[in-house]
Amino acid sequence: MTAPPLVSVIIVNYNGGELLTECVRLVLASTIPVMVYVVDNASTDHSLLHLQQTLGADQRLHITSNSVNLGFAKAANQAVPTAPGEYLLFLNPDCLIRPDTLARFVTTMAHYPQAGMAGCLVQNIDGTEQPGCRRRVPTPWRTIVRILHLDRLFPNHPAVQSFVLTSQPLPVAPVALEGISGACMFVRRTALAEVGLMDEAYFLHCEDLDWFMRFRAQHWEILFIPEIAVTHVKGVCSQGQPIRVLWYKHRGMVRFYRKFFRRQYPRFLLWGVILAVWLRFVLLATVTTTVNHWRKR
């Protein structure tokens, strides 16, 4: 009987707290062979120490401790050359999987050889679906629709649709989509070898969107598997620096637009969207700062 293919799980950590240890513990409890690579981006909390004291003796766990924060893409790429296996799972340290999660990913991918990457139903703690779980690519036009809520004004117009698909019924079987959640990306190694690693010019956020575009450009499908579910305790790693996270998110979006859409859209429209992105950053940063100020009073 042929042994199940080995899966390497890559987890980039930054101040994940004890949730990092729980995340790794659940991965190590998988029903198929697994190796875990934790790349720590100079965390300042106790997360790495707690992981080493709790699970450090497990030979399937490999830890890399960076002296500075390299960003998500660069840290994730750092582990790829030494990670074995037919598949790689890029998993956030605040994600909790089940013992059969990896086995079900492998089984499904075997039935969809054209899929270079797969995601699943990413849920909040209360079981609700997270908005980024199923999505279209946020093109400049779709971003305008989202910002101005045009999809609510014209809900049945095919040209005015949001890039978030949460409002649509869950599919009953695996389906190819333009985008999945970057918190849980199950990648076929042969596809990765063709497409290449994540773009390290993104520090945090949007490197997943960039990857989706490149996978699809190389004719690899992005598969969404609704019958597999993981829990994402969102925001654990970013709660200490919300403004900085917002900055990197919006800067990443600007890079994404300029990289993929500058030749597809009129210059005035593209720059208008970029301006809207930065105005949105200023608004959210102001609101976040005000809320934090009143909480501390």
Secondary structure as UniProt FT lines:
FT   STRAND          7..13
FT   HELIX           18..28
FT   STRAND          34..41
FT   HELIX           47..55
FT   TURN            56..57
FT   TURN            59..60
FT   STRAND          61..66
FT   HELIX           72..79
FT   HELIX           80..82
FT   STRAND          87..91
FT   TURN            93..94
FT   STRAND          95..96
FT   TURN            99..100
FT   HELIX           101..111
FT   TURN            113..114
FT   STRAND          115..123
FT   TURN            125..126
FT   HELIX           131..133
FT   STRAND          134..135
FT   HELIX           140..148
FT   HELIX           150..153
FT   TURN            155..156
FT   TURN            158..159
FT   TURN            166..167
FT   STRAND          175..177
FT   STRAND          179..180
FT   TURN            182..183
FT   STRAND          184..188
FT   HELIX           189..195
FT   TURN            200..201
FT   HELIX           207..217
FT   TURN            218..219
FT   STRAND          221..232
FT   TURN            234..240
FT   HELIX           242..261
FT   TURN            262..264
FT   HELIX           267..296
//
